[in-house]
Amino acid sequence: MFWAPDCIERPVVAINGQFPAPTIRARTGDTVVIEVTNRLYTDGVSIHWHGIRQRGTPWADGTSSIAQCPIRPGETFVYRFKVDKPGTFMYHGHHGLHRTDGLYGFLIVDVAEGEKEPFHYDGELNLLLTDWWHKTAHEQQIMVSAKPFRWVGEPQSVLINGRGQYNCTVAPGYVTTNSSYPPCKFKGHEQCAPTILNVLPNKTYRIRVASTTGLGSENLVIANHTMTVVEADGNYVEPFTVDNLDVHTGETYSVLITTNQNPNENYWVSVRVTVRPVIIPPGLTILNYLPNSAWKLPTSPPPRHPRWDDLEYNMNFPKSIFALKGTPKPPRKAHRRIVLLNTENFVDGYIKWSVNNVSLVLPSTPYLGAIKYGLKHAFDQRPPPENFASDFDIINPANRNAIFGNGVYVLDFNTTVDLILQNANSMEQNFSAFHPWHLHGHDFWVVGHGEGKFSEKDVKKFNLKNPPLRNTAVVFSDGWTALRFVADNPGVWSFHCHLEHHLLMGMGVVLSVGVDRLPELPPEGLACGLTAEFLMRRNHT
């Protein structure tokens, strides 16, 4: 439908007429049944339930070409899965670049009846953070897939709960504000008018924060208020207090704030792009202390953020996150280590992202069905590389050529696996981008971060005492991140960079775990490619 999230109208992907998509709430232990009808005219679609581990239901993970065929226009597909733990999750498109068209929403799982959270709060607020382009996903997809390559550029706006302001400001007249923007003249009903956060004085609020950005990382500041982090990616953490919060795409947090400031004032909530050059103003809304008017502007200017290029600051934040006491600890030793080098490459003259010099091209047959039914022609049967050349220079990479591939890492069921993400400089500039990597089907322990090239001696420094359990972790510029997980959930799972354009350009791998242990697969998600032929043949015989 047409919508104007930042005051500029363009086509967006909506759900049930809503942008962003409606929030789904469930209780721990519930079975959630979601009927998705594709009313897009020409696009296939699939929806991933981000952070839900899909134990026993890998066909409901919502990954196009991995767990299912895309849902064709006019067709309906039913996702049915159990939510087995409380937390802040989200759902979003997992086909093409649909996330950059607005296909996302919150998925919140409350504690089971009679259970309590390990922290107290009086009320709850949600902040869904994203970046926004005026070009549609379709146009962006053509651009980044073209030869010669066309970059989509930085986004035009930051959206908070699906609302932002392009070419006008809700904070006019402050000395620090960029005065080149005229004031936004809102009456309050506009699609781009900010969502005001209403609070009562002297209460504690839980703010659930999720990032579905296509390209950027974002930093959140609530003026005059500190935030106590209590949850990350659906797992409790040892509470710690911050003035601002870095949120990378694919991450979720819960923070507690106490409304103990002057009750006659309102306060800015500001969200700004970080770790990329900042060329767009922050997204702003207001923390409205009732009974003040929602449109009473704060007396102070919008708060300052840390510098976007303060790498040390960015790297220190995840090092403050530790699992809450009582969280399961990782196994002491791993059975297998897979080192994954992240590089930008040429493949047949196209610019792509690669992992160990292989740029992922998803096959037309979903892996889950192909592996379960032994369809060996569906994808490359050769195992992908487990490491990269020891003489590879991550600062000045010499060989820029890679290959297309779609092989699978087959993991033995119930074994402990270390995934080491290794970053390297990209092609255009002497710069190494941040990559937030998201694992489907499992949580992992973030056991280490480091600068430079990962080596055997780094293993001794792993934190095996209280590392956080996450489903998304960042590999920083010219550095490495070490993740450990137990491959105990049968299925075929994507592990990929959560930057939407990078995944489309090949930055992902596919992990297969104990598929032979799965029961008969529901056929509804497999009616394409070689699985469709297989099922038709089997039905006729």
Residue, then its C-alpha position, 0 to 999 in steps of 0.5 A: m500500500f502507499w504510506a509516508p513513514d517519513c512524510i514522503e509517500r512510497p509503496v510499502v509492504a504492510i500486514n493487515g493494513q498496518f505499517p509497521a506490522p502488528t505486534i504479536r504477543a504470546r505466553t511461554g509454552d503457547t503454540v502460535v498459529i499464524e496464517v500468512t496470505n500473500r497479497l503482493y502482486t508479483d513477489g513471493v514472500s516468507i516470514h522469519w520469526h527472529g529469535i524463536r528457535q523452532r525446536g521440532t518445527p524447522w519448516a516454520d522458520g520462514t527462510s526462503s529456499i532454506a526451510q520453505c518455498p516462498i509463498r506465491p502471490g494469492e497463496t496462504f501458508v500457515y506457520r505453527f510453532k511453540v514459543d518455549k521461552p520469554g523474551t523480546f523477539m521480532y518477525h520480518g520478511h526473509h525473501g529478497l529485500h522485503r525488510t527494507d520495504g517495512l515487512y517487520g513487527f514485534l513478537i513478544v513472549d511473556v513469562a508463563e502464567g504464574e511465573k515472574e520476570p527477574f526484575h520489577y517494572d510498572g509499565e512497558l514501552n516498545l521501540l522498533l528502530t529501522d532505517w528507511w530509503h525512498k527507493t523500494a526494495h525492488e529497485q534496490q535489489i536490481m541496483v546491488s545485483a547489477k553489473p556494473f554495481r550500483w550502491v543504494g547509498e545511505p538511507q534517507s531517514v531513521l524510523i522509530n516505530g515506523r515514523g520519521q521525518y525527512n526534510c523537517t525537524v520536530a526539534p526546531g530552534y535549538v542552538t545545536t539543531n541543524s537549522s537548515y531543516p524547517p520545523c515539521k508542522f504536525k497536527g498529530h494524525e500524520q503518518c510520519a508524526p512521532t509516536i509519543l511515549n507516555v509515562l507517569p512520574n516516579k515509575t519504572y518502565r521496561i522498554r523493549v528495543a528491536s532493530t530491523t535496520g537494512l544497513g545501519s547500526e543505531n544508538l539510542v539515548i533518552a535525555n536525562h535518563t539512564m538505561t539498565v540493560v536486563e535482557a538481550d536477544g530473549n536471554y536475561v543478562e546481569p543488569f548494567t547501566v548505560d547512558n546510551l545503547d548501541v543496537h545492531t540489526g537483528e538485536t533486541y534488548s530490554v532496558l529499565i528506566t525510572t521516570n525520576q526527572n522533573p515531572n513538569e518537563n518532557y524529554w527527548v528520545s533520540v536514535r542516530v546511525t552509528v558505525r557508518p558516516v552520519i549524513i542523516p539527522p537522528g530520529l526523534t520522539i518524546l518521553n511525555y511525562l503525564p499530565n504534560s501535553a505531548w507537544k510540550l517540547p523539552t527545554s533542552p536540545p536533543p541529546r548528544h550521541p557518541r561519535w559514530d566512528d568511536l570504534e573503541y566505544n562500540m567494541n567495549f559495549p558488548k564486552s559489558i554484557f554477561a549472562l545472568k547468574g543461573t544461565p547455562k554455561p557453555p561446554r568447556k571444549a568444542h568438537r569442531r571449529i569453523v572459521l568464517l572470513n568475511t570479504e567483499n569480492f568480485v565474482d564474474g565481474y559482479i561485486k558480492w560479499s563472500v564467506n571463505n571466498v564463497s558467495l552464497v546463491l540460494p538454490s531453487t529447491p529448499y535445502l530442508g526438503a532436498i536433504k531430507y529426501g536425498l535430492k543430491h542435484a538440488f545443491d552443491q554436494r561439496p562441503p564448503p571451506e572450514n577456514f581461509a588461507s593462513d597467509f591471508d592479509i586481512i588489512n590488504p587482501a590480495n586476491r579479490n576474486a571469489i566463486f558462487g556456491n551453495g554447499v552446506y556445513v553438515l554438523d553432527f547432532n548434539t556436538t559443540v561447534d565454535l564459529i569464528l567470524q573473521n573480518a577483513n577490509s573491504m574493496e573501495q576504502n581502507f575500511s572494514a565494515f561491522h557485520p552483525w551475524h544472526l543464527h537461526g534455530h539456536d542461541f550461541w554463547v559469545v565467548g570472545h572478541g578480539e582485534g586482528k587475526f584470530s589465532e589458536k592462542d586466543v582460545k585460552k582467553f575465551n570466557l567460559k564462565n558467564p558469556p551471554l547467550r545471544n542469537t545475533a553478534v557483531v564482528f567488528s572492524d578488522g577483528w574477530t568474534a568467537l561463538r560457541f553453540v550446541a547443534d541440538n536442534p534438527g533442521v537446516w539453519s541459516f547463519h548470515c550477516h543481518l545487513e539486508h543488502h549483504l545477505l542478498m549479496g551472498m554473505g551467509v552460510v547454511l548449517s544442516v543438523g540431524v535432518d534424518r531425525l526429523p519426521e515426515l515434512p509438511p509438504e505445503g512449504l515444498a511445492c517448488g523446485l526438485t521437492a515439488e517433482f519428488l512429492m508429485r512422483r511419490n504421490h503418483t506411485 
